[in-house]
Amino acid sequence: LWPETLPVGNIKNIFPITLWKNIRDKYLERADIIFTECDLFQEVLRKKGNLKYHTLYWSRKERPLETSYKFSKNKRSFCYLGSINNIIDLDLIVQFLKECNKKIDTTLHIIGNGEEKQTLISRLSAEHITVIDHQEVYSQIEKQKIFDQCHYGLNIMKASVFVGLTMKSMDYFEAGLPVINNIHGDTWDIIEREKIGVNLKENTTAAEIMVYDVVMRERVRRFFETNLGEDTFQRKVKELLLEL
């Protein structure tokens, strides 16, 4: 959603950026139907409830899920997937895992790289939190082996980040991995509604993370198959186009 999500501070509120925004807003209504990639975009555009606008999430080609949970009941293992960069809330990740580690032995698996990765590893090591760095992994089979060792996937970014449904959360959902999330918008609403993870609120405690329902993993995968599969994407597009 440009220019709203440009990481340029207040410059997006001045000319010519505002001209760009106004051109978009002026001509959107010329379309017969408009797809947004998340509900959050419709809210920003003030089009929530407008019958022309429909959320169409990115999809993945559905593959059979070959999974075998191997995590320990006597510890909590988390996974961070993706680049660890300047939009990731390192302070929140460290504080959250630190609180968990006070209650139970805690491990973080990292899949990916990024300019802030070594900083995160150093800060977690200083808090005596085990970090397993898998580097970059592209094989779905190998990623699934790592996900199967974890209780939750981390979807934690700075409050200034503007996104409805992150790509990493789609990976977690596809793998049947519940999510620890702090991003408001679609991901937050999905987790609340489907009961497939934990949204970090001001009153969230580490004790809540200690209670783990394995059935939640089945709900995660079921949500993916129902809402984020390629067949669902194609069916929704065809149904809406036929209504025109």
N, C-alpha and C positions, 0 to 999 in steps of 0.2 A: 504494500500500500504506500505508494510514493505521492507526495514527498513526506508524509507523516513519519515514516520509519527511517528516514535518512539520519545517520548519526552525526549531524552537523549543528546541533544546538538550535539557537534562535534564528540562525540564518535561513531556516526553512519558512520563516514568517515574514520574509521581506521579498521585494521584487528582485529577480524575475521568477523566483520559486513559487510565489503566490499566484502568478499568472498561469504557470503550469497546472497548479491545483485547480484553479478556477475553470480552465479549459476542460479538464476532466469532468468536473462537477456539472458544467453546463451541458455537455454532450452525452453524458451517461443516459439521460432519459430518452435519447433518440433510439436507444436499443430496444428491441422487443423483449429480450430476456437478458439478465445479467447474473453471472456466476461469481460468487466471492469464495475465496479459499477457506474462509472461516466466518463464524458468526460475528466475531469481534470487529471485522472490517465493516460489516453492515451497521454496527452500533456507531462507529466513528463517522461513517458517512450519513448518519441519521436516517437510515433506510430500513431499520428494523421493522418488520411488519409490512413493508412494501412488497406487493405480490410479484413485482418484476424480479426481485432479488432472491437468489437461491444459493445456499452454501453447498459447495461441491469440494469435499476434501480430496487432497491428493490420494492416489490409490497405489496399491502394490498388487502384482500378480500373485494370486494365492498359491502357496505351496504347502504341502503337508507338513505339519509341525512335528519334527522328530526331537523329542525332548525327554530328558531323564534327570529329575531333580537330584542334585548331589550336595545340597547345602546342609550345614550342621545346625541342629536345634540349639546348640550351646554357644552360638555366636551369631552375629549379624553381618552379612556380607552385602555390599552395595556395588553397583556398577556405574561408572560414568563413561558414556559413549560420546565421542566427538572431539572437536577442537576445544582445548582449554585456553581461552583467550580473554580479552579485556571486557567482554560482555557477560562473563561467568561470575557469579557472586562467590568468590573464594572465601570471604569472611563467613558467609552463611553456611557454606559446605563444611568448613573447618569447625565452626561452632556446633553445628548439628551432629557431626560425627564424633566430636569430643564429648557431647552429652550422652550419645549412645554408648560410647566406650566406657563411660562411668558405670553403666548398667550391665554391659555384656561385651565380651571380646568383639572388636569391630574391625572389619577389613574393607578396603576400597579397591576394586578392580578398575583399572583404567584401560579403555580401548581408544587409542587416538594419540594425538600430539598437541601442539599449540605452544605459543610463547610463554604461557603462564603455568605450564605443566610442572616444571621443576620447582617453581615457587610453591605450588600446591603440595607436591610430594614432600618438600622440606618442612612445610608447616605441619602437615599431618604426622610426619615422623617425629617431630618435636613433641607431639602430643601422644606418642607411643601408639599410634594407629597404624596397622599394617597396610602397606600399599603394594599391590601387584600390578606392575606396568606391563601390559601386553603389547604396547606400541600400536601400530596400525594393523587392523585385521579386516580383511575384505570378504573372506569366505564366510558365507552364511552358516555353514556347518560349524566352523571354528568359533564364530561369534556365539552361536547357540550353546556350545559347550561352556563358554564363560558365563553367559546369562544363567545357565542351569546351576551354577555355583552360587548365585546371588539371590537375595530375598527381594531386593528392589533396585530399580534403575533411578538415577538422579536426574531430574529435569529442573535445575536450579540456575536462574540467571538474575542479573541485576534488575531492579524495579523499573529502570528506564527502557528496558528492552520491550519492543512492541511486537508481539507475535501471538497468534491464536493457538496454533497447533504446531509444535516443533517437529522437525524431521526425526530427531532422536527419540521423541516420544512415540512416533510411529514405529520405529525399530523395536522399542520396548514392547509395544502392544503386539506387534507381529510375533515376537518371541514368547508371548504369554508372561511377560515380566511386569509385575505391579510397579507403580511409579511414585516416587517422592517428588512433589512438585510445589513450586512457589509462583508459577506464572499464571496470572489471572487471564480469563478469557475462556476459549473453548476447552483447553486441556483441564483447567480447574473445574469447569462445569461437568465435563465427562467423568472425571474421577469422583466427584461428589455424587453424580447420578448413578453411575454404574458400580460404584464401590470397588474400584480397581486400583487403589493406592491410597496415599495420604497427602492432602494439601497442607502445607506448612502455614499455620496461623499463629498469631501471637501467643495463644494459649496452648499450642501443641507441645506435648512433652515427649521425651524419649521413651517413657513408659508405654505410650500408645504404639510405638514401633515394636515393642517387645511381644505384643500379641500378634501372632501371624497365622492367617488362615490360608492353607495351601489351595483351597477351593477358589480363592481369589485369582489364582493363575488361570484357571479355566474360564473365569469371567472375562479376564483380559483378552484371551485369545478369541473368545466368542464375540466380544465387541469388535475386534479387528475384522473377523470374518464377515460380520454383519454390516459394518460401516465403512471399512477401508479397503476392501477387496476390489479388484479390477471389475468384476462382474457387477458389483453394486454401482460403481462409477458409471459404467456404460448404460446400465438400466435406467438410472436416474436421468441421464442426459437424454436418452431416447424418449422417456415418458414426458419430460418437460417440452421437448421440441414438438412432439405430436400434439401437445395442447395449444400450440400457437395457431 
